[in-house]
Amino acid sequence: MMSGFQSAPIRSVCVVGLGSVGEPTAEHFASRGISTYGYDINPRAVKSAASKLNGVSTSLSELPLADLYVVTVDTGFQGEVPLVENVFKACAAIAARGHPQLVSIESTVPVGTCRRLYAEIFEGQGDLVHVPHRWWAGDIAHHGVAQPRVIGSINREAFALALDFYGRAGIPLLPVADIRIAELCKIAENTDRYLKIAFVELLKMICDEHDLDLEDLRRAMNSKWNVEVLEARQGIGGSCLPKDILYLKAAAPGLCHILDGARSVDEAYRTRGASRWRRSYPS
């Protein structure tokens, strides 16, 4: 951190995007005694969070200027092209609202997005960090808002502000040297899981071709100290894994042939009738 750097601690936060991740994020901050506001373009999302926060609105300008804005809007893809328009629109609304102490991007974004936001939307002014969310609705006690995460920063001052705030909010952060590492970390984590799932799907189909028992094969393979083959389940569903593998591919399209192979394996597996094989994978 920059020596001698001092700034007033963050006292208020506005969560931009009150969806499946944003709403519990806002509720968590409020539960820690932090003045918390929420914004979403969807009136139903605003209504759902209204009783739990200090203020909510479908218009960002109607809310007080917060010290920190946390962006949790959805991102997606069209074909194989990442779509992050919602993040840019959210940040443009924040920039038009005023000059907060800090902006934290928690939405999943492709590598290089935060630098673009800082240059194009915030015009190189203020402090910005990327703290990609980790979230599993199946076990929010252990894998909810307060689980350990990574943080990348556009500058050293932002690190100090974010580490203090998230620490007070009970969210442990692991700093990385470059904000692009934080962007890459999130999508690489889920791609790693995608590849492991695709591998066991491939083994299942090979076993079926030869009338062999996959569970017998798994038991044998997993007896080795550095091998852990997953179960065969219903294929790769949800939104996170299929999106994040494409975001990783976008970082180096000419090098990611293994990712195309994994996606082809999953498609073949589901086509063969994965619905009869146990439950789906959490993402």
Order of alpha helices (4+ residues) and beta strands (2+ residues): beta-alpha-beta-alpha-beta-beta-beta-beta-alpha-beta-alpha-beta-alpha-beta-alpha-beta-alpha-alpha-alpha-alpha
